[in-house]
């Protein structure tokens, strides 16, 4: 490729990455999305290769995160022009990760020729792991999440997490590009055979895992309460008791249908439980009357006079006793804290949620008892962090719950993207996953990621169903991000080898 064609190819990959995710895309597109970029990267080097990756990264981010401008404009106090500017800055920052991917692959191609493109799956996983591990991490829409509906494909997440799914997706176009550039038939077919074998093994494993019965020791009947409270009414004092009554009425409906664990969304109780006796009395009375456990979103504040607030969740037993108090560990950028606050403050960017005091993160991935279920609860954005969900499993959770308020996002792509990501936590940990969202999507998911039931957006409903309980740990639950760290270390070693090779002998110009 020459002239403007490499940049056009990189931009095309960015567009295809966007169309790999809901609500506008399809999972099948992901398998082709990187073909143009990888083809352009073969023969590029240094800043040129990094630039191609950056173009693809920025274009895909603009498509996947357009909704952030709408949220910031509506709830963050900015004009649509400034909100769009803030969204563009976020996308420019996220593009740096694909620039890193492009530069690394360009280095390998320069040193090893077009064979270097075969390292693309490893480099991609290394890049995704860094997206999670750097400060202000934002692992939104990692490539593997595009396959959340392709259940045989995502079963590999039980071994390697979402990163393993991403590896498979990048493997296909990398081998295709290598085969196009490789002139020696034996090497070309050997690479194709190896790639087909790896993909087939993953698919066979996935199909087999879906056919094996879940080794459950029982089940729990869960009632997910989706009251569909409009975002502009959620914290207004005049609507508080009406909103509470809606949750209570839906909870009684779920209890009549046999639910033994009632789950309300994030921030469903907009009072401090400890200092609001009427609220506490109402909730305790509900658990006593229904004989059910109640998990609900409710913040906590430090002692009077201290401006410290935790985003929280609480679990009440049927006798009204508080058996779990959880504080959110992974806070939402701009929603609950402002990254680089002094700089963004000059631009007029503020927190989307106004509270007395600053939110501070929790530290303990605690688990609460609900009969035979041991519940690990994540709040909103926390569900996109695989290592955090795993920590609940390590701490004894046999049921993963997520409470969220996606009302901020309206009918944009964000609620669909958020649910697709959260759903993979079930597969990774081999645990049923239940999700209560204020405006949707609420869902019941079994330990293989199969969707048992779900709501639509802005549907007012009590969703009731049985989910199996299991305590068998997956490889991922036992060993965490071992595969991803191996890819990162391997990428580092390969980069060192590439630099060493270039110093020993002049590189071939593949352009």
Phi, psi and omega per residue, in radians:
X1 nan 2.516 3.125
X2 -2.499 2.975 3.130
X3 1.130 -2.372 -3.098
X4 -1.518 -0.084 -3.068
X5 -1.092 -0.692 3.090
X6 -1.052 -0.716 3.117
X7 -1.150 -0.687 3.105
X8 -1.131 -0.681 3.117
X9 -1.131 -0.735 3.123
X10 -1.108 -0.744 3.116
X11 -1.120 -0.649 3.106
X12 -1.102 -0.709 3.076
X13 -1.073 -0.682 3.092
X14 -1.060 -0.741 3.111
X15 -1.133 -0.743 -3.136
X16 -1.169 -0.605 3.064
X17 -1.074 -0.726 3.090
X18 -1.067 -0.736 -3.109
X19 -1.410 0.197 3.038
X20 -1.590 -0.208 -3.013
X21 -2.061 2.723 3.049
X22 -1.227 2.763 0.130
X23 -1.668 -0.115 -3.042
X24 -1.665 -0.202 -3.014
X25 -1.949 -2.971 -3.126
X26 -2.492 2.543 -3.069
X27 -1.032 -0.574 -3.079
X28 -1.109 -0.506 -3.102
X29 -1.118 -0.548 -3.078
X30 -1.014 -0.574 -3.085
X31 -1.242 -0.294 3.118
X32 -1.892 -0.226 -2.922
X33 -1.019 -0.665 -3.041
X34 -1.575 -0.043 3.134
X35 -0.964 -0.902 -3.127
X36 -1.073 -0.742 -3.117
X37 -1.123 -0.810 -3.112
X38 -1.134 -0.666 3.095
X39 -1.099 -0.688 3.125
X40 -1.221 -0.576 -3.105
X41 -1.259 -0.449 3.099
X42 -1.184 1.940 -3.093
X43 1.838 -0.143 3.083
X44 -1.628 2.893 -3.115
X45 -2.722 2.811 3.005
X46 0.867 -2.295 -3.094
X47 -1.118 -0.528 3.129
X48 -1.103 -0.789 3.135
X49 -1.184 -0.733 3.110
X50 -1.084 -0.642 3.128
X51 -1.119 -0.691 3.128
X52 -1.124 -0.774 3.087
X53 -1.065 -0.661 -3.119
X54 -1.141 -0.733 3.125
X55 -1.064 -0.818 3.124
X56 -1.072 -0.718 -3.114
X57 -1.145 -0.761 -3.114
X58 -1.196 -0.765 -3.123
X59 -1.094 -0.779 -3.141
X60 -1.145 -0.686 3.139
X61 -1.126 -0.681 3.119
X62 -1.054 -0.691 3.121
X63 -1.258 -0.723 -3.052
X64 -1.362 -0.426 -3.006
X65 -2.105 0.330 3.121
X66 -0.963 -0.561 -3.050
X67 -1.151 -0.348 3.137
X68 -1.106 -0.569 3.103
X69 -1.141 -0.698 3.137
X70 -1.131 -0.764 -3.124
X71 -1.126 -0.836 -3.095
X72 -1.143 -0.640 3.118
X73 -1.191 -0.718 -3.058
X74 -1.335 -0.655 -3.014
X75 -2.071 -0.164 -3.083
X76 -1.789 0.027 3.049
X77 1.406 0.216 3.132
X78 -1.768 2.716 2.981
X79 -1.220 2.817 -3.122
X80 -1.094 -0.517 3.124
X81 -1.175 -0.856 3.125
X82 -1.179 -0.637 3.114
X83 -1.120 -0.697 3.082
X84 -1.127 -0.679 3.091
X85 -1.086 -0.732 3.110
X86 -1.115 -0.686 3.103
X87 -1.113 -0.738 3.129
X88 -1.113 -0.715 3.097
X89 -1.056 -0.725 3.095
X90 -1.064 -0.773 -3.133
X91 -1.160 -0.659 3.083
X92 -1.100 -0.643 3.113
X93 -1.215 -0.765 -3.133
X94 -1.161 -0.492 3.113
X95 -1.072 -0.380 -3.139
X96 -1.096 -0.502 -3.135
X97 -1.194 -0.748 3.075
X98 -1.255 -0.455 3.013
X99 -1.099 -0.711 3.074
X100 -1.074 -0.780 3.098
X101 -1.041 -0.824 -3.122
X102 -1.111 -0.750 -3.137
X103 -1.125 -0.707 -3.140
X104 -1.146 -0.770 3.139
X105 -1.181 -0.640 3.085
X106 -1.078 -0.679 3.080
X107 -1.075 -0.773 -3.110
X108 -1.168 -0.695 3.139
X109 -1.162 -0.667 3.126
X110 -1.121 -0.653 -3.090
X111 -1.463 -0.665 -2.995
X112 -2.022 0.122 -3.072
X113 1.285 -2.839 -3.073
X114 -1.143 -0.211 3.048
X115 -1.082 -0.433 -3.130
X116 -1.065 -0.424 -3.111
X117 -1.166 -0.353 3.120
X118 -1.173 -0.273 3.082
X119 -1.470 0.000 -3.076
X120 -0.990 -0.759 3.138
X121 -1.048 -0.701 3.133
X122 -1.179 -0.729 3.127
X123 -1.136 -0.663 -3.128
X124 -1.128 -0.781 3.136
X125 -1.121 -0.700 3.093
X126 -1.033 -0.730 3.125
X127 -1.129 -0.745 -3.138
X128 -1.153 -0.672 3.108
X129 -1.103 -0.686 3.103
X130 -1.138 -0.603 3.082
X131 -1.038 -0.552 3.116
X132 -1.429 -0.560 -2.922
X133 -1.705 -0.268 3.125
X134 -1.329 2.780 3.062
X135 -0.985 2.577 -3.091
X136 1.024 0.724 -3.096
X137 -1.046 2.512 -3.104
X138 -2.535 1.290 -3.067
X139 -1.444 0.898 -3.107
X140 -1.410 2.294 3.077
X141 0.994 0.865 2.903
X142 -1.038 2.617 -2.924
X143 -1.005 -0.646 -3.113
X144 -1.072 -0.448 -3.138
X145 -1.158 -0.335 3.135
X146 -1.099 -0.327 -3.051
X147 -1.749 0.326 -3.025
X148 -1.008 -0.481 3.110
X149 -1.544 -0.229 -3.129
X150 -1.595 1.382 -2.955
X151 -1.034 -0.716 3.101
X152 -1.075 -0.567 -3.126
X153 -1.263 -0.760 -3.003
X154 -1.372 -0.102 3.133
X155 -1.115 -0.369 3.095
X156 -1.114 -0.296 3.090
X157 -1.121 -0.399 3.070
X158 -1.146 -0.355 3.119
X159 -1.752 -0.786 -2.964
X160 -2.195 0.155 -3.118
X161 1.264 -3.028 3.124
X162 -1.040 -0.447 -3.138
X163 -1.111 -0.598 3.099
X164 -1.139 -0.630 3.095
X165 -1.169 -0.752 3.091
X166 -1.033 -0.732 3.138
X167 -0.992 -0.821 -3.135
X168 -1.067 -0.740 -3.096
X169 -1.114 -0.738 -3.113
X170 -1.308 -0.462 3.137
X171 -1.023 -0.714 -3.054
X172 -1.098 -0.961 -3.140
X173 -1.186 -0.517 -3.142
X174 -1.145 -0.705 3.104
X175 -1.217 -0.655 3.110
X176 -1.072 -0.771 3.136
X177 -1.164 -0.739 3.105
X178 -1.038 -0.766 -3.113
X179 -1.092 -0.598 3.137
X180 -1.201 -0.691 -3.061
X181 -1.533 -0.387 -3.089
X182 -1.345 2.199 -3.108
X183 -1.556 -0.437 -3.103
X184 -1.482 2.049 -3.027
X185 -1.050 -0.681 -3.084
X186 -1.103 -0.787 3.136
X187 -1.192 -0.646 -3.135
X188 -1.101 -0.842 -3.100
X189 -1.280 -0.489 3.072
X190 -1.141 -0.755 3.115
X191 -1.129 -0.747 3.127
X192 -1.103 -0.741 -3.137
X193 -1.114 -0.714 3.124
X194 -1.115 -0.782 3.139
X195 -1.109 -0.765 3.124
X196 -1.105 -0.687 3.140
X197 -1.117 -0.807 -3.141
X198 -1.093 -0.801 -3.139
X199 -1.125 -0.706 -3.141
X200 -1.153 -0.701 3.108
X201 -1.071 -0.747 3.123
X202 -1.112 -0.705 -3.128
X203 -1.213 -0.725 3.115
X204 -1.106 -0.727 3.094
X205 -1.047 -0.761 -3.121
X206 -1.113 -0.802 3.133
X207 -1.097 -0.757 -3.135
X208 -1.112 -0.719 -3.119
X209 -1.143 -0.624 3.119
X210 -1.207 -0.464 -3.121
X211 -1.477 -0.389 -3.134
X212 -1.283 2.230 3.121
X213 -1.039 2.516 3.107
X214 -1.245 2.228 -3.118
X215 -1.433 1.339 -3.100
X216 -1.649 2.679 3.072
X217 -1.865 0.233 -3.125
X218 2.661 -2.953 3.127
X219 -2.568 2.919 3.062
X220 -2.314 2.418 3.122
X221 -1.604 2.042 -3.007
X222 -1.899 2.446 3.018
X223 -2.030 1.957 3.137
X224 -1.646 2.168 -3.042
X225 -1.773 1.908 3.099
X226 -1.954 1.653 -3.051
X227 -1.469 -0.211 3.084
X228 0.924 0.994 3.109
X229 -1.436 2.167 3.101
X230 -0.999 2.494 -3.047
X231 -1.081 -0.594 -3.112
X232 -1.365 -0.068 3.102
X233 -1.942 -0.114 -2.948
X234 -1.150 -0.654 -3.077
X235 -1.954 0.181 3.106
X236 -1.410 2.272 -3.034
X237 -1.017 -0.608 -3.071
X238 -1.205 -0.303 -3.110
X239 -1.833 -0.047 -2.977
X240 -1.030 -0.903 -3.080
X241 -1.229 -0.592 3.060
X242 -1.079 -0.759 3.131
X243 -1.134 -0.708 3.094
X244 -1.069 -0.745 -3.120
X245 -1.118 -0.592 3.096
X246 -1.137 -0.750 3.106
X247 -1.121 -0.748 -3.123
X248 -1.122 -0.771 -3.127
X249 -1.091 -0.752 3.111
X250 -1.164 -0.587 3.112
X251 -1.162 -0.718 3.097
X252 -1.119 -0.671 3.097
X253 -1.086 -0.771 3.123
X254 -1.129 -0.696 3.132
X255 -1.131 -0.650 3.094
X256 -1.126 -0.441 3.106
X257 -1.564 0.161 3.024
X258 1.696 0.075 -3.106
X259 -1.131 2.307 3.108
X260 -1.897 -0.164 3.038
X261 -2.325 1.925 3.118
X262 -1.679 2.341 -3.100
X263 -2.222 2.103 3.057
X264 -1.731 2.769 -3.075
X265 -1.279 3.124 3.045
X266 -1.040 2.443 3.076
X267 0.966 0.489 -3.136
X268 -1.242 -0.388 3.080
X269 -2.034 1.646 -3.020
X270 -1.448 0.718 3.047
X271 -2.304 2.787 3.008
X272 -1.403 1.997 -3.019
X273 -0.933 -0.739 -3.058
X274 -1.218 -0.415 -3.073
X275 -2.019 0.308 3.112
X276 -2.267 1.331 -3.074
X277 -0.925 -0.678 -3.141
X278 -1.101 -0.659 3.121
X279 -1.176 -0.838 -3.136
X280 -1.028 -0.716 3.140
X281 -1.109 -0.735 -3.136
X282 -1.088 -0.770 -3.101
X283 -1.216 -0.716 3.131
X284 -1.158 -0.649 3.097
X285 -1.125 -0.656 3.120
X286 -1.085 -0.791 -3.128
X287 -1.148 -0.670 -3.135
X288 -1.174 -0.712 -3.102
X289 -1.238 -0.625 -3.080
X290 -1.604 -0.336 -3.066
X291 1.200 0.421 -3.089
X292 -2.026 2.720 2.967
X293 -1.351 2.640 -3.138
X294 -2.277 2.052 3.048
X295 -1.854 2.218 -3.069
X296 -2.546 2.645 3.100
X297 -1.404 2.234 -3.089
X298 -2.828 2.189 -3.089
X299 -1.366 2.855 3.074
X300 -2.202 2.602 3.083
X301 -2.154 2.547 3.087
X302 -1.156 3.132 -3.110
X303 -0.897 2.626 3.137
X304 -0.839 2.357 3.124
X305 1.679 -0.280 3.119
X306 -1.753 2.225 -3.100
X307 -1.550 1.164 3.101
X308 -2.319 2.237 -3.093
X309 -2.282 2.400 3.039
X310 -1.913 2.329 2.930
X311 -1.252 2.236 -2.957
X312 -2.429 3.013 3.019
X313 -2.485 2.614 -3.129
X314 -2.359 2.639 3.119
X315 -2.184 2.110 3.098
X316 -1.796 2.406 3.070
X317 -1.451 2.903 3.135
X318 -1.022 -0.383 3.083
X319 -1.544 0.094 3.096
X320 1.546 -0.001 -3.135
X321 -1.400 2.491 3.099
X322 -1.407 2.053 -3.065
X323 -1.941 -0.122 3.073
X324 -2.680 2.325 3.002
X325 -2.244 1.915 -3.078
X326 -1.966 2.403 3.073
X327 -1.969 2.274 -3.072
X328 -1.023 2.253 -3.068
X329 -1.574 -0.707 -3.065
X330 -1.861 1.800 -3.075
X331 -1.409 2.738 -3.097
X332 -1.531 2.192 3.058
X333 -1.027 2.319 3.140
X334 1.224 -0.449 3.052
X335 -1.396 -0.720 -3.063
X336 -2.229 -0.207 2.971
X337 -2.730 2.771 3.131
X338 -1.915 1.955 3.078
X339 -1.065 2.463 -3.120
X340 0.841 0.971 -2.934
X341 -0.986 -0.661 -3.100
X342 -1.130 -0.687 -3.133
X343 -1.233 -0.855 -3.112
X344 -1.206 -0.476 3.091
X345 -1.084 -0.607 3.103
X346 -1.138 -0.475 3.125
X347 -1.495 -0.071 3.133
X348 1.544 0.158 3.137
X349 -1.400 2.281 3.134
X350 -2.279 3.048 3.107
X351 -1.136 2.512 3.115
X352 -1.290 -0.503 -3.142
X353 -1.869 2.049 3.136
X354 -1.596 2.064 3.109
X355 -2.317 2.802 3.039
X356 -1.283 1.838 3.141
X357 1.827 3.032 -3.124
X358 -1.769 2.459 3.068
X359 -1.226 2.459 3.060
X360 -2.213 2.586 -3.079
X361 -1.340 2.615 3.006
X362 -1.382 3.081 -3.073
X363 -2.282 -0.189 -2.979
X364 -2.106 2.093 3.078
X365 -1.453 1.199 -3.050
X366 -1.286 2.743 -3.124
X367 -2.160 2.432 -3.099
X368 -2.072 2.535 -3.136
X369 -1.434 2.380 3.033
X370 -2.429 1.357 -3.006
X371 1.198 -2.226 3.121
X372 -1.360 -0.253 3.132
X373 -1.465 2.401 2.955
X374 -1.931 1.955 -2.914
X375 -1.753 2.197 2.949
X376 -1.833 2.142 -3.029
X377 -1.974 2.238 2.997
X378 -1.878 2.687 -3.077
X379 -2.023 2.070 3.022
X380 0.931 -2.057 -3.062
X381 -0.961 -0.403 -3.115
X382 -1.074 -0.402 -3.085
X383 -1.206 -0.197 3.134
X384 -1.621 0.089 -3.141
X385 -1.861 1.783 -3.049
X386 -1.086 -0.641 -3.116
X387 -1.190 -0.510 3.119
X388 -1.273 -0.784 3.093
X389 -1.055 -0.680 3.111
X390 -1.056 -0.625 -3.113
X391 -1.096 -0.635 3.065
X392 -1.089 -0.740 3.128
X393 -1.106 -0.770 3.104
X394 -1.030 -0.608 -3.123
X395 -1.456 0.120 3.002
X396 1.915 0.063 -3.121
X397 -1.211 2.285 2.982
X398 -1.915 0.091 3.043
X399 -2.540 2.217 3.109
X400 -1.792 2.207 3.127
X401 -2.079 2.524 3.075
X402 -2.270 2.207 3.051
X403 -1.968 2.369 -3.028
X404 -2.618 2.834 3.030
X405 -2.257 1.627 3.141
X406 -1.601 0.256 3.103
X407 -1.080 -0.409 3.094
X408 -1.005 -0.579 -2.913
X409 -1.547 -0.175 -3.110
X410 1.066 -2.372 -3.134
X411 -1.857 0.474 3.112
X412 -1.306 -2.997 3.111
X413 -1.224 -0.416 -2.939
X414 -0.983 -0.818 -3.133
X415 -1.057 -0.614 3.140
X416 -1.250 -0.736 3.091
X417 -1.095 -0.768 -3.089
X418 -1.075 -0.766 -3.134
X419 -1.194 -0.698 3.132
X420 -1.035 -0.671 3.138
X421 -1.251 -0.807 -3.087
X422 -1.071 -0.596 -3.062
X423 -1.055 -0.553 -3.105
X424 -1.209 -0.274 3.103
X425 -1.079 -0.537 3.114
X426 -1.120 -0.817 -3.090
X427 -1.151 -0.802 -3.094
X428 -1.027 -0.700 -3.015
X429 -1.756 -0.162 -3.081
X430 1.126 0.668 -3.113
X431 -2.230 2.547 2.964
X432 -1.097 2.552 -3.078
X433 -2.238 2.175 3.138
X434 -2.132 2.472 -3.006
X435 -2.397 2.128 3.078
X436 -1.919 2.071 -3.124
X437 -2.063 2.488 -3.099
X438 -1.012 -0.838 -3.116
X439 -2.047 0.113 -3.112
X440 1.865 2.756 0.109
X441 -1.648 2.137 3.010
X442 -1.654 2.553 -3.033
X443 -2.799 2.743 2.994
X444 -2.007 2.177 -3.061
X445 -2.249 2.356 -3.127
X446 -1.494 3.046 -3.049
X447 -1.132 -0.159 3.063
X448 -1.734 0.033 -3.118
X449 1.557 0.067 3.121
X450 -1.253 2.357 -3.124
X451 -1.415 2.005 -3.137
X452 -1.503 -0.647 3.118
X453 -2.944 2.652 3.084
X454 -2.707 2.846 3.077
X455 -1.769 2.947 2.981
X456 -1.668 2.917 3.099
X457 -1.131 2.430 3.059
X458 1.043 0.522 3.046
X459 -1.715 2.233 3.094
X460 -1.553 1.997 -2.969
X461 -2.839 2.626 2.920
X462 -1.809 1.932 -3.108
X463 -1.662 2.047 -3.035
X464 -2.095 2.378 3.087
X465 -2.999 2.862 3.124
X466 -1.623 2.391 3.038
X467 -2.196 2.452 -3.112
X468 -1.287 2.599 3.065
X469 -1.890 2.324 3.128
X470 -2.482 2.619 3.119
X471 -2.111 0.224 3.066
X472 -1.381 2.150 -3.082
X473 -1.497 2.367 3.019
X474 -1.300 2.949 3.080
X475 -1.054 -0.723 3.138
X476 -1.107 -0.730 3.142
X477 -1.097 -0.588 -3.123
X478 -1.384 -0.632 -2.959
X479 -2.075 -0.097 3.046
X480 1.157 -2.494 -3.016
X481 -1.477 0.679 -3.141
X482 -0.998 -0.797 -3.131
X483 -1.083 -0.794 -3.108
X484 -1.132 -0.724 3.109
X485 -1.145 -0.620 3.081
X486 -1.085 -0.717 3.092
X487 -1.120 -0.704 3.130
X488 -1.135 -0.795 3.124
X489 -1.136 -0.757 3.115
X490 -1.066 -0.670 3.112
X491 -1.134 -0.695 3.103
X492 -1.123 -0.768 3.137
X493 -1.139 -0.720 3.131
X494 -1.146 -0.628 3.104
X495 -1.161 -0.705 3.086
X496 -1.089 -0.755 3.119
X497 -1.098 -0.658 3.140
X498 -1.153 -0.748 3.115
X499 -1.112 -0.767 3.135
X500 -1.066 -0.725 -3.125
X501 -1.161 -0.698 -3.141
X502 -1.143 -0.577 3.135
X503 -1.266 -0.497 -3.119
X504 -1.420 -0.567 -3.089
X505 -2.575 2.520 3.111
X506 -1.040 2.459 -3.140
X507 -1.324 2.609 3.046
X508 -1.321 2.382 3.087
X509 -1.452 1.837 -3.093
X510 -1.530 -0.010 -3.123
X511 -1.298 nan nan
